[in-house]
Amino acid sequence: MLKHIVLFQLKPELTEEQRQAVMDNFKNGIMALPAIIPEIQSIAVNFNCNPAEQWDICLESTFASLEALDIYAQHPAHKAVGAELRPNICGRSCVDYIL
């Protein structure tokens, strides 16, 4: 089994209302994906509550293998969610590890 963790940093020029809307839209989009992409074993989106830290959004998911992760990554529904978030971020970091 594979754990996939992605951290996102929102652009600093976003207002608090914009930030919340971006985060909520991203979470709603991601949480709809398990019904569309069967390779997702689990998925969660959480928001950082510590303003002293640089990352705003944490996406945590599990897959059976790197191949299953690649199917997810290439899926049009996943790409659509990412395309909505992309204009609003200034940083992204990812780690994949075997459980």
N, C-alpha and C positions, 0 to 999 in steps of 0.2 A: 504494500500500500504506500501511496505517495502523498505527502502533505505539501500543499502549494500555498504560500503566504505572500501577499502583495501589499505593500504600503504605498499610499498616495499622499502627496502634499499639494494642497490647494494653493492657487495663486493668491498672494497677499493682498492684492487690490480688490478682491471680492468683498462685498459688504457681508455682514453677519447673515442677513436674510438670503443673499445669494448663496453663501456657503451652505446654509441649511438646506436650501432647495436643491443644490447640486448633490449634496450627500444623500438626501432622501430619494431623489430620482435614481441615483446610482444603486442604492440599496434595493429599491423596488424592482429595478431592472434585473439585478443579479439574482434576487430571490425568486424571480419568475423562471430562471433558467433550468432548474432541475426538472420541471415539467416538460421541457423541450429537449434537453440534452441528457440522455440516460447515463452517460459516463460519469456524471457528477454523483459521488457517493454522499458527500455532505458539503455544505457551503454556508458561510456566515459573513456578514458585513458588520463591523463595529466602528464607532467613532471615538477618537481620542478625547478624553475629558481633561487632559493636562496641557494647558496652554504653553508650558515651558518646553514642550517637545515639538519636533518639526513635522512629524507625520500626522495627518488628519484622519485618514481612513485606513482600516485594516480589513483586507479580504482574506479569509482563511477557508481553504477547501481541501477535500481529499479525493483521490482518484486511485484506481486499481494499479495504474502503471503510467510511465511517461507517455506511452502511446495513447492512453485514454485522456491524459492531460492535453496532448496535441490535438486530439479530436475536438475537445472543448475549446481550445484556443483558436482553432480554425473555423469553428461553427459561426455561421452568419448572425445568429442571435447574440452570441457573445461579442462578436465584433461590433454590432450595433450599440450595445451598452457601452463598450469602450469608446466608441466614436463620440458619444454624447458627453462622456467625462473628459476626454482628452483636451479640449480647449480650455478647461478650467484647472488643469494641474500644471505644476512647475517641477514636480519630482515624482519619481517612481522607483521602488526598490522591490526585488523579488528574491525569494529563496524557495527551492524545492528540495525536499529530503525524504528519504525512505523511512517509514515507520517500522 
